[in-house]
Amino acid sequence: LYQLEIWVENKNYIPFPIAMGSRNSQPAPAILVLDGSGIELLKGDKRTPIKAVKGNSKVKFSWVLKLEKTADLNISLTS
């Protein structure tokens, strides 16, 4: 069993999304995607939307995973 923690950081002064983007859902939220083989998620989802990250700040996401010895884990951030 493993606990996976990922920090998403916004190094810009402007938040993601900006206030108008939050209001009209443009752009679409960023999404953390966990993919691979030999992985069983015990806590968390394979697709986790990131609703907001303030300017010059970080947001932490965590999962609990059960991995086989030959597991292959890929993590991507898409928007």
mmCIF file of the N, C-alpha and C atoms, coordinates in Angstrom:
data_MODEL
# 
_entry.id   MODEL 
# 
loop_
_atom_site.group_PDB 
_atom_site.id 
_atom_site.type_symbol 
_atom_site.label_atom_id 
_atom_site.label_alt_id 
_atom_site.label_comp_id 
_atom_site.label_asym_id 
_atom_site.label_entity_id 
_atom_site.label_seq_id 
_atom_site.pdbx_PDB_ins_code 
_atom_site.Cartn_x 
_atom_site.Cartn_y 
_atom_site.Cartn_z 
_atom_site.occupancy 
_atom_site.B_iso_or_equiv 
_atom_site.pdbx_formal_charge 
_atom_site.auth_seq_id 
_atom_site.auth_comp_id 
_atom_site.auth_asym_id 
_atom_site.auth_atom_id 
_atom_site.pdbx_PDB_model_num 
ATOM 1   N N  . LEU A 1 1  ? 0.839   -1.179 0.000   1.00 0.00 ? 1  LEU A N  1 
ATOM 2   C CA . LEU A 1 1  ? 0.000   0.000  0.000   1.00 0.00 ? 1  LEU A CA 1 
ATOM 3   C C  . LEU A 1 1  ? 0.884   1.243  0.000   1.00 0.00 ? 1  LEU A C  1 
ATOM 4   N N  . TYR A 1 2  ? 0.446   2.256  -0.724  1.00 0.00 ? 2  TYR A N  1 
ATOM 5   C CA . TYR A 1 2  ? 1.188   3.503  -0.827  1.00 0.00 ? 2  TYR A CA 1 
ATOM 6   C C  . TYR A 1 2  ? 0.231   4.678  -0.706  1.00 0.00 ? 2  TYR A C  1 
ATOM 7   N N  . GLN A 1 3  ? 0.716   5.766  -0.116  1.00 0.00 ? 3  GLN A N  1 
ATOM 8   C CA . GLN A 1 3  ? -0.016  7.016  -0.155  1.00 0.00 ? 3  GLN A CA 1 
ATOM 9   C C  . GLN A 1 3  ? 0.720   7.921  -1.128  1.00 0.00 ? 3  GLN A C  1 
ATOM 10  N N  . LEU A 1 4  ? 0.022   8.361  -2.144  1.00 0.00 ? 4  LEU A N  1 
ATOM 11  C CA . LEU A 1 4  ? 0.582   9.238  -3.165  1.00 0.00 ? 4  LEU A CA 1 
ATOM 12  C C  . LEU A 1 4  ? 0.079   10.651 -2.908  1.00 0.00 ? 4  LEU A C  1 
ATOM 13  N N  . GLU A 1 5  ? 1.000   11.599 -2.803  1.00 0.00 ? 5  GLU A N  1 
ATOM 14  C CA . GLU A 1 5  ? 0.647   13.001 -2.628  1.00 0.00 ? 5  GLU A CA 1 
ATOM 15  C C  . GLU A 1 5  ? 1.234   13.818 -3.773  1.00 0.00 ? 5  GLU A C  1 
ATOM 16  N N  . ILE A 1 6  ? 0.392   14.647 -4.360  1.00 0.00 ? 6  ILE A N  1 
ATOM 17  C CA . ILE A 1 6  ? 0.820   15.493 -5.473  1.00 0.00 ? 6  ILE A CA 1 
ATOM 18  C C  . ILE A 1 6  ? 0.435   16.925 -5.142  1.00 0.00 ? 6  ILE A C  1 
ATOM 19  N N  . TRP A 1 7  ? 1.386   17.818 -5.325  1.00 0.00 ? 7  TRP A N  1 
ATOM 20  C CA . TRP A 1 7  ? 1.149   19.246 -5.139  1.00 0.00 ? 7  TRP A CA 1 
ATOM 21  C C  . TRP A 1 7  ? 1.050   19.892 -6.512  1.00 0.00 ? 7  TRP A C  1 
ATOM 22  N N  . VAL A 1 8  ? 0.006   20.680 -6.733  1.00 0.00 ? 8  VAL A N  1 
ATOM 23  C CA . VAL A 1 8  ? -0.144  21.460 -7.954  1.00 0.00 ? 8  VAL A CA 1 
ATOM 24  C C  . VAL A 1 8  ? 0.113   22.907 -7.569  1.00 0.00 ? 8  VAL A C  1 
ATOM 25  N N  . GLU A 1 9  ? 1.080   23.525 -8.251  1.00 0.00 ? 9  GLU A N  1 
ATOM 26  C CA . GLU A 1 9  ? 1.506   24.870 -7.889  1.00 0.00 ? 9  GLU A CA 1 
ATOM 27  C C  . GLU A 1 9  ? 1.205   25.858 -9.006  1.00 0.00 ? 9  GLU A C  1 
ATOM 28  N N  . ASN A 1 10 ? 0.697   27.009 -8.616  1.00 0.00 ? 10 ASN A N  1 
ATOM 29  C CA . ASN A 1 10 ? 0.488   28.127 -9.538  1.00 0.00 ? 10 ASN A CA 1 
ATOM 30  C C  . ASN A 1 10 ? 1.529   29.176 -9.179  1.00 0.00 ? 10 ASN A C  1 
ATOM 31  N N  . LYS A 1 11 ? 2.543   29.331 -10.008 1.00 0.00 ? 11 LYS A N  1 
ATOM 32  C CA . LYS A 1 11 ? 3.628   30.279 -9.745  1.00 0.00 ? 11 LYS A CA 1 
ATOM 33  C C  . LYS A 1 11 ? 3.298   31.691 -10.222 1.00 0.00 ? 11 LYS A C  1 
ATOM 34  N N  . ASN A 1 12 ? 2.142   31.869 -10.810 1.00 0.00 ? 12 ASN A N  1 
ATOM 35  C CA . ASN A 1 12 ? 1.746   33.182 -11.307 1.00 0.00 ? 12 ASN A CA 1 
ATOM 36  C C  . ASN A 1 12 ? 0.967   33.946 -10.248 1.00 0.00 ? 12 ASN A C  1 
ATOM 37  N N  . TYR A 1 13 ? 0.904   35.256 -10.418 1.00 0.00 ? 13 TYR A N  1 
ATOM 38  C CA . TYR A 1 13 ? 0.159   36.108 -9.502  1.00 0.00 ? 13 TYR A CA 1 
ATOM 39  C C  . TYR A 1 13 ? -1.346  35.916 -9.694  1.00 0.00 ? 13 TYR A C  1 
ATOM 40  N N  . ILE A 1 14 ? -1.760  35.644 -10.928 1.00 0.00 ? 14 ILE A N  1 
ATOM 41  C CA . ILE A 1 14 ? -3.181  35.513 -11.270 1.00 0.00 ? 14 ILE A CA 1 
ATOM 42  C C  . ILE A 1 14 ? -3.674  34.111 -10.893 1.00 0.00 ? 14 ILE A C  1 
ATOM 43  N N  . PRO A 1 15 ? -4.831  33.994 -10.233 1.00 0.00 ? 15 PRO A N  1 
ATOM 44  C CA . PRO A 1 15 ? -5.359  32.679 -9.858  1.00 0.00 ? 15 PRO A CA 1 
ATOM 45  C C  . PRO A 1 15 ? -5.838  31.900 -11.075 1.00 0.00 ? 15 PRO A C  1 
ATOM 46  N N  . PHE A 1 16 ? -5.946  30.588 -10.904 1.00 0.00 ? 16 PHE A N  1 
ATOM 47  C CA . PHE A 1 16 ? -6.529  29.729 -11.949 1.00 0.00 ? 16 PHE A CA 1 
ATOM 48  C C  . PHE A 1 16 ? -7.794  29.116 -11.404 1.00 0.00 ? 16 PHE A C  1 
ATOM 49  N N  . PRO A 1 17 ? -8.911  29.225 -12.055 1.00 0.00 ? 17 PRO A N  1 
ATOM 50  C CA . PRO A 1 17 ? -9.175  30.199 -13.110 1.00 0.00 ? 17 PRO A CA 1 
ATOM 51  C C  . PRO A 1 17 ? -9.423  31.576 -12.496 1.00 0.00 ? 17 PRO A C  1 
ATOM 52  N N  . ILE A 1 18 ? -9.401  32.601 -13.328 1.00 0.00 ? 18 ILE A N  1 
ATOM 53  C CA . ILE A 1 18 ? -9.706  33.938 -12.816 1.00 0.00 ? 18 ILE A CA 1 
ATOM 54  C C  . ILE A 1 18 ? -11.192 33.987 -12.453 1.00 0.00 ? 18 ILE A C  1 
ATOM 55  N N  . ALA A 1 19 ? -11.629 35.017 -11.763 1.00 0.00 ? 19 ALA A N  1 
ATOM 56  C CA . ALA A 1 19 ? -13.001 35.092 -11.245 1.00 0.00 ? 19 ALA A CA 1 
ATOM 57  C C  . ALA A 1 19 ? -14.050 34.896 -12.338 1.00 0.00 ? 19 ALA A C  1 
ATOM 58  N N  . MET A 1 20 ? -13.872 35.525 -13.485 1.00 0.00 ? 20 MET A N  1 
ATOM 59  C CA . MET A 1 20 ? -14.854 35.370 -14.563 1.00 0.00 ? 20 MET A CA 1 
ATOM 60  C C  . MET A 1 20 ? -14.846 33.944 -15.093 1.00 0.00 ? 20 MET A C  1 
ATOM 61  N N  . GLY A 1 21 ? -13.680 33.319 -15.143 1.00 0.00 ? 21 GLY A N  1 
ATOM 62  C CA . GLY A 1 21 ? -13.611 31.931 -15.577 1.00 0.00 ? 21 GLY A CA 1 
ATOM 63  C C  . GLY A 1 21 ? -14.354 31.007 -14.624 1.00 0.00 ? 21 GLY A C  1 
ATOM 64  N N  . SER A 1 22 ? -14.284 31.269 -13.335 1.00 0.00 ? 22 SER A N  1 
ATOM 65  C CA . SER A 1 22 ? -15.030 30.475 -12.358 1.00 0.00 ? 22 SER A CA 1 
ATOM 66  C C  . SER A 1 22 ? -16.527 30.658 -12.550 1.00 0.00 ? 22 SER A C  1 
ATOM 67  N N  . ARG A 1 23 ? -16.900 31.865 -12.881 1.00 0.00 ? 23 ARG A N  1 
ATOM 68  C CA . ARG A 1 23 ? -18.324 32.179 -13.023 1.00 0.00 ? 23 ARG A CA 1 
ATOM 69  C C  . ARG A 1 23 ? -18.948 31.526 -14.256 1.00 0.00 ? 23 ARG A C  1 
ATOM 70  N N  . ASN A 1 24 ? -18.236 31.535 -15.381 1.00 0.00 ? 24 ASN A N  1 
ATOM 71  C CA . ASN A 1 24 ? -18.831 30.993 -16.611 1.00 0.00 ? 24 ASN A CA 1 
ATOM 72  C C  . ASN A 1 24 ? -18.212 29.657 -17.051 1.00 0.00 ? 24 ASN A C  1 
ATOM 73  N N  . SER A 1 25 ? -17.405 29.038 -16.167 1.00 0.00 ? 25 SER A N  1 
ATOM 74  C CA . SER A 1 25 ? -16.796 27.718 -16.434 1.00 0.00 ? 25 SER A CA 1 
ATOM 75  C C  . SER A 1 25 ? -15.894 27.711 -17.655 1.00 0.00 ? 25 SER A C  1 
ATOM 76  N N  . GLN A 1 26 ? -15.261 28.831 -17.961 1.00 0.00 ? 26 GLN A N  1 
ATOM 77  C CA . GLN A 1 26 ? -14.304 28.915 -19.053 1.00 0.00 ? 26 GLN A CA 1 
ATOM 78  C C  . GLN A 1 26 ? -12.996 29.442 -18.506 1.00 0.00 ? 26 GLN A C  1 
ATOM 79  N N  . PRO A 1 27 ? -11.898 28.825 -18.602 1.00 0.00 ? 27 PRO A N  1 
ATOM 80  C CA . PRO A 1 27 ? -11.692 27.527 -19.240 1.00 0.00 ? 27 PRO A CA 1 
ATOM 81  C C  . PRO A 1 27 ? -12.206 26.390 -18.370 1.00 0.00 ? 27 PRO A C  1 
ATOM 82  N N  . ALA A 1 28 ? -12.256 25.212 -18.963 1.00 0.00 ? 28 ALA A N  1 
ATOM 83  C CA . ALA A 1 28 ? -12.663 24.028 -18.212 1.00 0.00 ? 28 ALA A CA 1 
ATOM 84  C C  . ALA A 1 28 ? -11.650 23.778 -17.096 1.00 0.00 ? 28 ALA A C  1 
ATOM 85  N N  . PRO A 1 29 ? -12.067 23.122 -16.014 1.00 0.00 ? 29 PRO A N  1 
ATOM 86  C CA . PRO A 1 29 ? -11.125 22.880 -14.915 1.00 0.00 ? 29 PRO A CA 1 
ATOM 87  C C  . PRO A 1 29 ? -9.964  21.995 -15.355 1.00 0.00 ? 29 PRO A C  1 
ATOM 88  N N  . ALA A 1 30 ? -8.826  22.193 -14.719 1.00 0.00 ? 30 ALA A N  1 
ATOM 89  C CA . ALA A 1 30 ? -7.691  21.299 -14.952 1.00 0.00 ? 30 ALA A CA 1 
ATOM 90  C C  . ALA A 1 30 ? -8.025  19.965 -14.289 1.00 0.00 ? 30 ALA A C  1 
ATOM 91  N N  . ILE A 1 31 ? -7.474  18.879 -14.813 1.00 0.00 ? 31 ILE A N  1 
ATOM 92  C CA . ILE A 1 31 ? -7.786  17.544 -14.290 1.00 0.00 ? 31 ILE A CA 1 
ATOM 93  C C  . ILE A 1 31 ? -6.503  16.746 -14.104 1.00 0.00 ? 31 ILE A C  1 
ATOM 94  N N  . LEU A 1 32 ? -6.333  16.188 -12.905 1.00 0.00 ? 32 LEU A N  1 
ATOM 95  C CA . LEU A 1 32 ? -5.241  15.251 -12.634 1.00 0.00 ? 32 LEU A CA 1 
ATOM 96  C C  . LEU A 1 32 ? -5.738  13.856 -13.000 1.00 0.00 ? 32 LEU A C  1 
ATOM 97  N N  . VAL A 1 33 ? -4.978  13.161 -13.824 1.00 0.00 ? 33 VAL A N  1 
ATOM 98  C CA . VAL A 1 33 ? -5.381  11.833 -14.291 1.00 0.00 ? 33 VAL A CA 1 
ATOM 99  C C  . VAL A 1 33 ? -4.327  10.808 -13.879 1.00 0.00 ? 33 VAL A C  1 
ATOM 100 N N  . LEU A 1 34 ? -4.754  9.768  -13.152 1.00 0.00 ? 34 LEU A N  1 
ATOM 101 C CA . LEU A 1 34 ? -3.889  8.647  -12.795 1.00 0.00 ? 34 LEU A CA 1 
ATOM 102 C C  . LEU A 1 34 ? -4.252  7.488  -13.704 1.00 0.00 ? 34 LEU A C  1 
ATOM 103 N N  . ASP A 1 35 ? -3.236  6.901  -14.329 1.00 0.00 ? 35 ASP A N  1 
ATOM 104 C CA . ASP A 1 35 ? -3.471  5.831  -15.281 1.00 0.00 ? 35 ASP A CA 1 
ATOM 105 C C  . ASP A 1 35 ? -2.336  4.826  -15.170 1.00 0.00 ? 35 ASP A C  1 
ATOM 106 N N  . GLY A 1 36 ? -2.574  3.625  -15.615 1.00 0.00 ? 36 GLY A N  1 
ATOM 107 C CA . GLY A 1 36 ? -1.524  2.625  -15.617 1.00 0.00 ? 36 GLY A CA 1 
ATOM 108 C C  . GLY A 1 36 ? -2.089  1.232  -15.409 1.00 0.00 ? 36 GLY A C  1 
ATOM 109 N N  . SER A 1 37 ? -1.193  0.295  -15.165 1.00 0.00 ? 37 SER A N  1 
ATOM 110 C CA . SER A 1 37 ? -1.612  -1.087 -14.961 1.00 0.00 ? 37 SER A CA 1 
ATOM 111 C C  . SER A 1 37 ? -1.100  -1.571 -13.611 1.00 0.00 ? 37 SER A C  1 
ATOM 112 N N  . GLY A 1 38 ? -1.814  -2.542 -13.030 1.00 0.00 ? 38 GLY A N  1 
ATOM 113 C CA . GLY A 1 38 ? -1.427  -3.099 -11.745 1.00 0.00 ? 38 GLY A CA 1 
ATOM 114 C C  . GLY A 1 38 ? -1.703  -2.170 -10.585 1.00 0.00 ? 38 GLY A C  1 
ATOM 115 N N  . ILE A 1 39 ? -2.700  -1.281 -10.753 1.00 0.00 ? 39 ILE A N  1 
ATOM 116 C CA . ILE A 1 39 ? -3.021  -0.270 -9.750  1.00 0.00 ? 39 ILE A CA 1 
ATOM 117 C C  . ILE A 1 39 ? -4.452  -0.470 -9.271  1.00 0.00 ? 39 ILE A C  1 
ATOM 118 N N  . GLU A 1 40 ? -4.634  -0.432 -7.961  1.00 0.00 ? 40 GLU A N  1 
ATOM 119 C CA . GLU A 1 40 ? -5.975  -0.447 -7.379  1.00 0.00 ? 40 GLU A CA 1 
ATOM 120 C C  . GLU A 1 40 ? -6.093  0.781  -6.478  1.00 0.00 ? 40 GLU A C  1 
ATOM 121 N N  . LEU A 1 41 ? -7.043  1.638  -6.792  1.00 0.00 ? 41 LEU A N  1 
ATOM 122 C CA . LEU A 1 41 ? -7.269  2.843  -5.983  1.00 0.00 ? 41 LEU A CA 1 
ATOM 123 C C  . LEU A 1 41 ? -8.121  2.479  -4.780  1.00 0.00 ? 41 LEU A C  1 
ATOM 124 N N  . LEU A 1 42 ? -7.617  2.740  -3.581  1.00 0.00 ? 42 LEU A N  1 
ATOM 125 C CA . LEU A 1 42 ? -8.372  2.493  -2.359  1.00 0.00 ? 42 LEU A CA 1 
ATOM 126 C C  . LEU A 1 42 ? -9.008  3.778  -1.839  1.00 0.00 ? 42 LEU A C  1 
ATOM 127 N N  . LYS A 1 43 ? -8.393  4.906  -2.147  1.00 0.00 ? 43 LYS A N  1 
ATOM 128 C CA . LYS A 1 43 ? -8.936  6.207  -1.766  1.00 0.00 ? 43 LYS A CA 1 
ATOM 129 C C  . LYS A 1 43 ? -8.590  7.200  -2.858  1.00 0.00 ? 43 LYS A C  1 
ATOM 130 N N  . GLY A 1 44 ? -9.604  7.912  -3.358  1.00 0.00 ? 44 GLY A N  1 
ATOM 131 C CA . GLY A 1 44 ? -9.393  8.888  -4.419  1.00 0.00 ? 44 GLY A CA 1 
ATOM 132 C C  . GLY A 1 44 ? -9.966  8.396  -5.738  1.00 0.00 ? 44 GLY A C  1 
ATOM 133 N N  . ASP A 1 45 ? -9.921  9.250  -6.737  1.00 0.00 ? 45 ASP A N  1 
ATOM 134 C CA . ASP A 1 45 ? -10.462 8.943  -8.064  1.00 0.00 ? 45 ASP A CA 1 
ATOM 135 C C  . ASP A 1 45 ? -9.366  9.004  -9.112  1.00 0.00 ? 45 ASP A C  1 
ATOM 136 N N  . LYS A 1 46 ? -9.571  8.272  -10.216 1.00 0.00 ? 46 LYS A N  1 
ATOM 137 C CA . LYS A 1 46 ? -8.593  8.302  -11.309 1.00 0.00 ? 46 LYS A CA 1 
ATOM 138 C C  . LYS A 1 46 ? -8.565  9.665  -11.990 1.00 0.00 ? 46 LYS A C  1 
ATOM 139 N N  . ARG A 1 47 ? -9.700  10.350 -12.020 1.00 0.00 ? 47 ARG A N  1 
ATOM 140 C CA . ARG A 1 47 ? -9.784  11.680 -12.613 1.00 0.00 ? 47 ARG A CA 1 
ATOM 141 C C  . ARG A 1 47 ? -10.218 12.658 -11.524 1.00 0.00 ? 47 ARG A C  1 
ATOM 142 N N  . THR A 1 48 ? -9.346  13.599 -11.179 1.00 0.00 ? 48 THR A N  1 
ATOM 143 C CA . THR A 1 48 ? -9.620  14.551 -10.111 1.00 0.00 ? 48 THR A CA 1 
ATOM 144 C C  . THR A 1 48 ? -9.594  15.969 -10.662 1.00 0.00 ? 48 THR A C  1 
ATOM 145 N N  . PRO A 1 49 ? -10.757 16.631 -10.726 1.00 0.00 ? 49 PRO A N  1 
ATOM 146 C CA . PRO A 1 49 ? -10.760 18.011 -11.218 1.00 0.00 ? 49 PRO A CA 1 
ATOM 147 C C  . PRO A 1 49 ? -10.124 18.963 -10.208 1.00 0.00 ? 49 PRO A C  1 
ATOM 148 N N  . ILE A 1 50 ? -9.393  19.932 -10.729 1.00 0.00 ? 50 ILE A N  1 
ATOM 149 C CA . ILE A 1 50 ? -8.795  20.978 -9.912  1.00 0.00 ? 50 ILE A CA 1 
ATOM 150 C C  . ILE A 1 50 ? -9.626  22.227 -10.155 1.00 0.00 ? 50 ILE A C  1 
ATOM 151 N N  . LYS A 1 51 ? -10.457 22.553 -9.185  1.00 0.00 ? 51 LYS A N  1 
ATOM 152 C CA . LYS A 1 51 ? -11.396 23.656 -9.375  1.00 0.00 ? 51 LYS A CA 1 
ATOM 153 C C  . LYS A 1 51 ? -10.731 25.013 -9.303  1.00 0.00 ? 51 LYS A C  1 
ATOM 154 N N  . ALA A 1 52 ? -9.748  25.194 -8.406  1.00 0.00 ? 52 ALA A N  1 
ATOM 155 C CA . ALA A 1 52 ? -9.110  26.505 -8.282  1.00 0.00 ? 52 ALA A CA 1 
ATOM 156 C C  . ALA A 1 52 ? -7.756  26.383 -7.602  1.00 0.00 ? 52 ALA A C  1 
ATOM 157 N N  . VAL A 1 53 ? -6.819  27.214 -8.067  1.00 0.00 ? 53 VAL A N  1 
ATOM 158 C CA . VAL A 1 53 ? -5.514  27.366 -7.422  1.00 0.00 ? 53 VAL A CA 1 
ATOM 159 C C  . VAL A 1 53 ? -5.241  28.870 -7.385  1.00 0.00 ? 53 VAL A C  1 
ATOM 160 N N  . LYS A 1 54 ? -5.162  29.420 -6.186  1.00 0.00 ? 54 LYS A N  1 
ATOM 161 C CA . LYS A 1 54 ? -4.904  30.852 -6.049  1.00 0.00 ? 54 LYS A CA 1 
ATOM 162 C C  . LYS A 1 54 ? -3.531  31.189 -6.600  1.00 0.00 ? 54 LYS A C  1 
ATOM 163 N N  . GLY A 1 55 ? -3.316  32.456 -6.890  1.00 0.00 ? 55 GLY A N  1 
ATOM 164 C CA . GLY A 1 55 ? -2.017  32.905 -7.371  1.00 0.00 ? 55 GLY A CA 1 
ATOM 165 C C  . GLY A 1 55 ? -0.940  32.697 -6.316  1.00 0.00 ? 55 GLY A C  1 
ATOM 166 N N  . ASN A 1 56 ? 0.249   32.311 -6.765  1.00 0.00 ? 56 ASN A N  1 
ATOM 167 C CA . ASN A 1 56 ? 1.394   32.060 -5.883  1.00 0.00 ? 56 ASN A CA 1 
ATOM 168 C C  . ASN A 1 56 ? 1.055   31.113 -4.735  1.00 0.00 ? 56 ASN A C  1 
ATOM 169 N N  . SER A 1 57 ? 0.372   30.014 -5.051  1.00 0.00 ? 57 SER A N  1 
ATOM 170 C CA . SER A 1 57 ? 0.023   29.053 -4.011  1.00 0.00 ? 57 SER A CA 1 
ATOM 171 C C  . SER A 1 57 ? 0.046   27.634 -4.552  1.00 0.00 ? 57 SER A C  1 
ATOM 172 N N  . LYS A 1 58 ? -0.138  26.676 -3.646  1.00 0.00 ? 58 LYS A N  1 
ATOM 173 C CA . LYS A 1 58 ? -0.127  25.251 -3.986  1.00 0.00 ? 58 LYS A CA 1 
ATOM 174 C C  . LYS A 1 58 ? -1.386  24.597 -3.435  1.00 0.00 ? 58 LYS A C  1 
ATOM 175 N N  . VAL A 1 59 ? -1.804  23.514 -4.089  1.00 0.00 ? 59 VAL A N  1 
ATOM 176 C CA . VAL A 1 59 ? -2.927  22.708 -3.628  1.00 0.00 ? 59 VAL A CA 1 
ATOM 177 C C  . VAL A 1 59 ? -2.455  21.257 -3.605  1.00 0.00 ? 59 VAL A C  1 
ATOM 178 N N  . LYS A 1 60 ? -2.748  20.551 -2.503  1.00 0.00 ? 60 LYS A N  1 
ATOM 179 C CA . LYS A 1 60 ? -2.298  19.170 -2.336  1.00 0.00 ? 60 LYS A CA 1 
ATOM 180 C C  . LYS A 1 60 ? -3.440  18.200 -2.611  1.00 0.00 ? 60 LYS A C  1 
ATOM 181 N N  . PHE A 1 61 ? -3.120  17.135 -3.337  1.00 0.00 ? 61 PHE A N  1 
ATOM 182 C CA . PHE A 1 61 ? -4.066  16.059 -3.616  1.00 0.00 ? 61 PHE A CA 1 
ATOM 183 C C  . PHE A 1 61 ? -3.423  14.754 -3.157  1.00 0.00 ? 61 PHE A C  1 
ATOM 184 N N  . SER A 1 62 ? -4.236  13.819 -2.645  1.00 0.00 ? 62 SER A N  1 
ATOM 185 C CA . SER A 1 62 ? -3.660  12.553 -2.179  1.00 0.00 ? 62 SER A CA 1 
ATOM 186 C C  . SER A 1 62 ? -4.565  11.378 -2.519  1.00 0.00 ? 62 SER A C  1 
ATOM 187 N N  . TRP A 1 63 ? -3.930  10.229 -2.676  1.00 0.00 ? 63 TRP A N  1 
ATOM 188 C CA . TRP A 1 63 ? -4.592  8.972  -2.984  1.00 0.00 ? 63 TRP A CA 1 
ATOM 189 C C  . TRP A 1 63 ? -3.947  7.873  -2.151  1.00 0.00 ? 63 TRP A C  1 
ATOM 190 N N  . VAL A 1 64 ? -4.687  6.795  -1.927  1.00 0.00 ? 64 VAL A N  1 
ATOM 191 C CA . VAL A 1 64 ? -4.123  5.581  -1.345  1.00 0.00 ? 64 VAL A CA 1 
ATOM 192 C C  . VAL A 1 64 ? -4.226  4.520  -2.432  1.00 0.00 ? 64 VAL A C  1 
ATOM 193 N N  . LEU A 1 65 ? -3.083  3.899  -2.748  1.00 0.00 ? 65 LEU A N  1 
ATOM 194 C CA . LEU A 1 65 ? -2.995  2.947  -3.848  1.00 0.00 ? 65 LEU A CA 1 
ATOM 195 C C  . LEU A 1 65 ? -2.492  1.598  -3.368  1.00 0.00 ? 65 LEU A C  1 
ATOM 196 N N  . LYS A 1 66 ? -2.974  0.568  -4.002  1.00 0.00 ? 66 LYS A N  1 
ATOM 197 C CA . LYS A 1 66 ? -2.412  -0.772 -3.831  1.00 0.00 ? 66 LYS A CA 1 
ATOM 198 C C  . LYS A 1 66 ? -1.785  -1.111 -5.171  1.00 0.00 ? 66 LYS A C  1 
ATOM 199 N N  . LEU A 1 67 ? -0.471  -1.348 -5.159  1.00 0.00 ? 67 LEU A N  1 
ATOM 200 C CA . LEU A 1 67 ? 0.250   -1.590 -6.406  1.00 0.00 ? 67 LEU A CA 1 
ATOM 201 C C  . LEU A 1 67 ? 0.812   -3.000 -6.449  1.00 0.00 ? 67 LEU A C  1 
ATOM 202 N N  . GLU A 1 68 ? 0.768   -3.602 -7.621  1.00 0.00 ? 68 GLU A N  1 
ATOM 203 C CA . GLU A 1 68 ? 1.474   -4.862 -7.849  1.00 0.00 ? 68 GLU A CA 1 
ATOM 204 C C  . GLU A 1 68 ? 2.960   -4.554 -8.023  1.00 0.00 ? 68 GLU A C  1 
ATOM 205 N N  . LYS A 1 69 ? 3.806   -5.560 -7.903  1.00 0.00 ? 69 LYS A N  1 
ATOM 206 C CA . LYS A 1 69 ? 5.251   -5.338 -8.036  1.00 0.00 ? 69 LYS A CA 1 
ATOM 207 C C  . LYS A 1 69 ? 5.621   -4.796 -9.411  1.00 0.00 ? 69 LYS A C  1 
ATOM 208 N N  . THR A 1 70 ? 4.867   -5.149 -10.419 1.00 0.00 ? 70 THR A N  1 
ATOM 209 C CA . THR A 1 70 ? 5.176   -4.709 -11.790 1.00 0.00 ? 70 THR A CA 1 
ATOM 210 C C  . THR A 1 70 ? 4.246   -3.578 -12.234 1.00 0.00 ? 70 THR A C  1 
ATOM 211 N N  . ALA A 1 71 ? 3.704   -2.827 -11.298 1.00 0.00 ? 71 ALA A N  1 
ATOM 212 C CA . ALA A 1 71 ? 2.764   -1.756 -11.625 1.00 0.00 ? 71 ALA A CA 1 
ATOM 213 C C  . ALA A 1 71 ? 3.432   -0.666 -12.453 1.00 0.00 ? 71 ALA A C  1 
ATOM 214 N N  . ASP A 1 72 ? 2.633   -0.045 -13.296 1.00 0.00 ? 72 ASP A N  1 
ATOM 215 C CA . ASP A 1 72 ? 3.081   1.064  -14.129 1.00 0.00 ? 72 ASP A CA 1 
ATOM 216 C C  . ASP A 1 72 ? 2.119   2.216  -13.866 1.00 0.00 ? 72 ASP A C  1 
ATOM 217 N N  . LEU A 1 73 ? 2.591   3.293  -13.266 1.00 0.00 ? 73 LEU A N  1 
ATOM 218 C CA . LEU A 1 73 ? 1.753   4.419  -12.898 1.00 0.00 ? 73 LEU A CA 1 
ATOM 219 C C  . LEU A 1 73 ? 2.136   5.655  -13.706 1.00 0.00 ? 73 LEU A C  1 
ATOM 220 N N  . ASN A 1 74 ? 1.158   6.255  -14.354 1.00 0.00 ? 74 ASN A N  1 
ATOM 221 C CA . ASN A 1 74 ? 1.341   7.492  -15.115 1.00 0.00 ? 74 ASN A CA 1 
ATOM 222 C C  . ASN A 1 74 ? 0.426   8.550  -14.534 1.00 0.00 ? 74 ASN A C  1 
ATOM 223 N N  . ILE A 1 75 ? 0.952   9.751  -14.362 1.00 0.00 ? 75 ILE A N  1 
ATOM 224 C CA . ILE A 1 75 ? 0.168   10.861 -13.835 1.00 0.00 ? 75 ILE A CA 1 
ATOM 225 C C  . ILE A 1 75 ? 0.273   12.018 -14.807 1.00 0.00 ? 75 ILE A C  1 
ATOM 226 N N  . SER A 1 76 ? -0.873  12.614 -15.140 1.00 0.00 ? 76 SER A N  1 
ATOM 227 C CA . SER A 1 76 ? -0.846  13.755 -16.052 1.00 0.00 ? 76 SER A CA 1 
ATOM 228 C C  . SER A 1 76 ? -1.803  14.838 -15.558 1.00 0.00 ? 76 SER A C  1 
ATOM 229 N N  . LEU A 1 77 ? -1.496  16.058 -15.915 1.00 0.00 ? 77 LEU A N  1 
ATOM 230 C CA . LEU A 1 77 ? -2.328  17.203 -15.607 1.00 0.00 ? 77 LEU A CA 1 
ATOM 231 C C  . LEU A 1 77 ? -2.778  17.780 -16.934 1.00 0.00 ? 77 LEU A C  1 
ATOM 232 N N  . THR A 1 78 ? -4.080  17.778 -17.162 1.00 0.00 ? 78 THR A N  1 
ATOM 233 C CA . THR A 1 78 ? -4.612  18.270 -18.435 1.00 0.00 ? 78 THR A CA 1 
ATOM 234 C C  . THR A 1 78 ? -5.592  19.414 -18.177 1.00 0.00 ? 78 THR A C  1 
ATOM 235 N N  . SER A 1 79 ? -5.764  20.225 -19.186 1.00 0.00 ? 79 SER A N  1 
ATOM 236 C CA . SER A 1 79 ? -6.700  21.323 -19.074 1.00 0.00 ? 79 SER A CA 1 
ATOM 237 C C  . SER A 1 79 ? -7.379  21.532 -20.406 1.00 0.00 ? 79 SER A C  1 
# 
